[in-house]
């Protein structure tokens, strides 16, 4: 795309503040929690869980979160330009989320984003194998609708980015379908992330409603890909996805990633690291990758940057890196 575009990426997503806890596998069994997935819960249920976790484990970290927000934060800290649409409550959690958006490289829908009610919160439980399990209360974020879109900003972006988590809300799902159609009509590239295996296990039809006839670029991990394609055979799943995405990024955890640039498959090597927290790894990969391809890198170079960045983020607690860490990765 030409460089006169004002933004590299325009995204809409659930604005969440993460509370992270280190837990044992026994904790999941004792409390009937499905490990490795994001589960939507009511506010009172989440509050009881936080009380339990605080008593048994203590809070490890509080950080700005939300899948698309994490991705745009990474893109912006690498030097990219972003616009983010979201919905927040008029509360301290909402104030904290906005303070966590980082520098002015992320513009946001300030005119429409605050509402009466609670801001979204995510309880992130990190098990000894570094896997993240999440219980999310969307709060007012669940009421995102088309009025929260800034189509002028979308028109000025090289890519729009659709967060899979939004498909659980009828109004948000309708909004991102509208955004996708607008972008396609305006010649803006469309990118989508499946976000989490739970979206394919419990909301697969909704995901496919948004995916429609396809997108220009699809992000997912290996487990999500198999669930979407409804097959255990990776080759079959990857080939099926190529029918719905002109370009494809599939992360493979410790095995790296496999890309399809529209013509050829490109394996991306992993970076050996002591993983302690995988929360935000996929978001970081997408953010670094989108920064790369919107700022002159080819797919392989962008993939290598994304692999390095995601390896760095899983070796820290929390879904984001500091500005200094982003600069060191680029150097």
C-alpha positions in Angstrom: 0.0 0.0 0.0 1.1 3.5 -0.6 2.8 5.5 2.2 0.2 8.4 2.3 -1.9 6.3 4.6 -2.1 7.9 8.1 -2.2 4.6 10.0 -0.5 1.2 9.6 -3.4 -0.6 11.3 -6.9 0.3 12.5 -8.4 -2.2 15.0 -11.4 -2.7 17.2 -11.3 -4.9 20.2 -12.3 -5.7 23.8 -10.5 -3.3 26.1 -9.5 -5.3 29.2 -7.2 -4.9 32.2 -5.4 -8.1 33.1 -4.8 -9.4 36.6 -2.2 -12.2 36.4 -1.7 -15.0 39.0 0.7 -18.0 39.1 -1.3 -21.1 39.9 -0.7 -24.9 40.1 -2.4 -27.4 37.8 -4.2 -28.7 40.9 -6.0 -25.3 41.2 -7.8 -25.9 37.9 -8.9 -29.4 38.9 -10.0 -28.2 42.4 -12.2 -25.4 40.9 -13.4 -27.0 37.7 -11.6 -24.6 35.4 -10.8 -25.6 31.8 -7.1 -25.1 31.3 -5.7 -23.2 28.3 -8.9 -21.5 27.2 -10.6 -18.1 27.6 -13.9 -18.4 29.4 -16.5 -15.6 29.6 -17.9 -15.1 33.1 -20.2 -12.8 35.0 -18.7 -10.0 37.2 -19.7 -11.6 40.5 -18.2 -15.0 39.5 -14.9 -13.2 38.4 -14.8 -11.3 41.7 -15.1 -14.5 43.7 -12.3 -16.0 41.7 -10.1 -13.0 42.2 -10.7 -13.2 46.0 -9.8 -16.9 46.0 -6.6 -16.3 43.9 -5.6 -13.3 46.1 -5.9 -15.5 49.2 -4.1 -18.5 47.8 -1.5 -17.1 45.4 -1.3 -13.3 45.5 -1.4 -10.9 42.5 1.6 -11.3 40.2 0.9 -8.4 37.8 -1.7 -5.9 36.6 -1.4 -4.7 33.1 -3.4 -3.3 30.1 -4.7 -6.2 28.0 -7.1 -7.1 25.3 -6.0 -9.0 22.2 -6.1 -6.2 19.6 -4.9 -3.6 22.1 -1.8 -5.8 22.9 -1.2 -6.1 19.1 -1.4 -2.4 18.5 0.7 -1.6 21.5 3.5 -3.8 20.1 3.1 -2.3 16.6 3.2 1.3 18.1 6.3 0.6 20.2 8.2 -0.7 17.2 7.4 2.6 15.5 4.1 1.9 13.7 1.0 4.1 13.7 -2.3 2.8 15.0 -5.9 3.6 15.7 -7.9 1.6 18.2 -11.7 1.6 18.8 -13.0 0.2 22.1 -15.5 0.7 24.9 -14.6 1.5 28.5 -16.5 2.2 31.7 -16.2 5.5 33.6 -14.1 3.9 36.3 -10.5 3.5 37.5 -10.0 0.4 35.4 -10.9 2.3 32.3 -8.5 5.1 33.3 -5.8 2.6 33.9 -6.4 0.9 30.5 -6.0 4.2 28.7 -2.8 5.0 30.6 -1.5 1.6 29.4 -2.0 2.4 25.7 1.5 3.9 25.6 2.6 6.9 23.6 0.6 8.9 21.1 1.2 6.4 18.3 -2.1 4.9 19.3 -5.1 7.1 18.6 -8.4 6.1 20.0 -12.2 6.8 19.7 -12.2 9.3 22.6 -15.6 10.7 21.7 -17.6 7.5 22.1 -15.6 5.1 24.2 -16.6 5.8 27.8 -19.9 4.4 29.1 -21.7 3.9 32.4 -20.8 0.5 33.9 -17.7 -1.5 34.6 -14.7 -1.7 32.3 -13.7 -5.2 31.1 -11.3 -7.3 33.2 -9.5 -10.5 32.6 -8.2 -12.9 35.2 -5.1 -14.6 33.8 -3.9 -17.8 35.5 -0.4 -18.9 34.6 0.4 -22.6 35.2 3.9 -24.1 35.7 4.1 -25.0 31.9 3.7 -21.2 31.2 0.2 -21.7 29.6 -2.4 -19.0 30.2 -6.0 -19.7 31.2 -8.3 -16.7 31.3 -11.6 -15.8 32.9 -13.0 -12.6 31.3 -15.8 -10.3 32.3 -16.4 -8.0 29.3 -18.3 -5.3 31.2 -19.3 -2.5 28.9 -16.9 -3.8 26.3 -19.6 -6.4 25.5 -21.8 -3.5 24.2 -19.4 -2.4 21.4 -21.4 -1.6 18.3 -21.1 0.2 15.0 -21.2 3.6 16.7 -17.8 2.9 18.2 -16.2 2.5 14.7 -14.3 5.3 13.1 -14.6 4.5 9.4 -12.6 7.6 8.4 -9.6 6.2 10.4 -10.2 2.7 8.9 -10.1 4.3 5.4 -6.7 5.9 6.3 -5.2 2.5 7.4 -3.1 0.1 5.4 -4.8 -2.8 7.3 -7.9 -3.2 9.5 -7.5 -5.9 12.2 -10.5 -7.9 13.5 -10.3 -9.5 16.9 -11.9 -12.9 17.1 -13.0 -12.4 20.7 -15.6 -9.8 19.4 -17.7 -12.5 17.8 -19.3 -13.4 21.2 -21.3 -10.1 21.3 -24.0 -9.7 18.7 -23.5 -6.0 18.4 -19.7 -6.2 18.2 -20.0 -9.0 15.6 -22.3 -6.9 13.5 -19.9 -3.9 13.9 -16.8 -5.8 12.7 -18.7 -7.3 9.8 -19.7 -3.8 8.8 -16.0 -2.7 9.2 -14.8 -5.6 7.1 -17.3 -4.8 4.3 -16.4 -1.1 4.4 -12.7 -1.9 4.2 -13.1 -4.3 1.2 -15.2 -1.7 -0.6 -12.5 0.9 0.0 -9.6 -1.3 -1.0 -8.2 -1.5 2.6 -6.5 -4.8 3.5 -8.3 -6.9 6.0 -6.7 -9.0 8.7 -8.3 -11.2 11.3 -7.1 -13.2 14.3 -9.0 -16.2 15.7 -7.8 -15.0 19.1 -8.3 -18.2 21.2 -9.2 -21.9 20.8 -12.4 -21.3 22.8 -13.7 -19.1 19.9 -13.5 -22.1 17.6 -14.9 -24.6 20.2 -17.9 -22.6 21.2 -18.4 -19.8 18.6 -17.2 -21.3 15.4 -20.3 -20.3 13.4 -19.9 -16.7 14.6 -16.2 -16.8 13.6 -17.2 -18.0 10.1 -19.9 -15.3 9.9 -17.2 -12.7 10.2 -14.7 -14.5 8.1 -17.3 -14.8 5.3 -15.6 -15.4 2.0 -12.2 -14.6 3.4 -9.7 -12.0 4.5 -6.4 -10.8 3.1 -4.4 -12.0 6.1 -5.4 -14.5 8.8 -3.6 -15.1 12.1 -4.1 -18.2 14.2 -2.2 -20.8 16.1 -2.0 -24.5 15.3 -4.8 -25.6 17.7 -7.1 -22.9 16.5 -6.5 -23.8 12.9 -7.3 -27.5 13.5 -10.5 -26.6 15.4 -11.6 -24.2 12.7 -11.0 -26.7 9.9 -12.5 -29.5 12.0 -9.6 -31.9 11.3 -6.6 -33.2 13.2 -4.5 -33.2 10.0 -2.4 -30.0 9.9 -1.8 -30.1 6.1 -5.5 -30.4 5.4 -6.3 -27.5 7.8 -3.6 -25.3 6.3 -4.7 -25.9 2.8 -8.3 -25.2 3.7 -7.3 -21.9 5.3 -5.6 -20.9 2.1 -9.1 -20.9 0.5 -10.2 -18.2 3.0 -7.1 -16.1 3.4 -4.9 -14.7 0.7 -2.1 -14.7 3.2 -1.7 -16.8 6.3 0.3 -16.8 9.6 0.1 -19.9 11.8 2.1 -19.9 15.0 3.4 -23.2 16.2 4.5 -22.5 19.7 8.0 -23.9 20.4 8.2 -25.0 16.7 8.1 -21.4 15.4 5.6 -20.5 12.7 4.5 -21.3 9.2 3.6 -18.4 6.8 1.9 -18.3 3.4 2.7 -15.1 1.5 0.2 -15.8 -1.3 2.7 -17.7 -3.4 4.9 -19.9 -1.1 5.1 -21.3 2.3 7.7 -19.9 4.6 8.8 -21.7 7.8 9.9 -19.4 10.6 12.4 -20.8 13.1 11.6 -20.5 16.9 13.9 -18.7 19.3 14.9 -20.8 22.2 13.7 -19.2 25.5 12.7 -20.1 29.0 8.9 -19.5 28.7 7.3 -18.4 31.9 4.1 -16.8 30.7 2.5 -17.3 27.2 -0.2 -14.6 27.8 0.1 -12.2 24.9 2.4 -14.3 22.7 0.1 -14.4 19.8 -0.8 -10.8 20.1 2.8 -9.8 20.1 3.5 -12.0 17.1 0.7 -10.3 15.2 1.8 -6.8 16.3 5.4 -7.3 15.3 4.4 -9.0 12.0 1.9 -6.2 11.1 4.6 -3.6 11.9 7.0 -5.4 9.6 4.8 -5.8 6.6 3.4 -2.2 6.8 6.9 -0.8 7.1 8.7 -2.3 4.2 9.6 -5.8 5.4 8.9 -9.0 3.4 7.0 -11.9 5.0 10.0 -13.8 6.0 11.8 -10.8 7.6 8.6 -9.8 9.4 8.1 -13.4 10.6 11.6 -13.5 12.0 11.0 -10.2 13.9 7.7 -11.5 15.2 9.2 -14.8 16.3 11.9 -13.0 18.2 9.4 -10.5 19.8 7.0 -13.3 20.9 9.9 -15.3 22.4 10.9 -12.2 24.4 7.4 -11.6 25.7 6.9 -15.2 26.9 10.0 -14.9 29.0 8.4 -12.1 31.0 5.2 -11.8 33.0 2.5 -9.9 31.3 1.4 -9.5 27.7 3.6 -6.5 26.8 7.2 -5.4 26.7 8.7 -2.0 27.6 9.5 0.6 24.9 13.2 -0.2 25.6 12.7 -3.9 25.0 11.0 -3.2 21.7 13.9 -1.0 20.7 16.4 -3.7 21.6 14.6 -6.2 19.4 14.8 -3.9 16.4 18.5 -3.1 16.9 
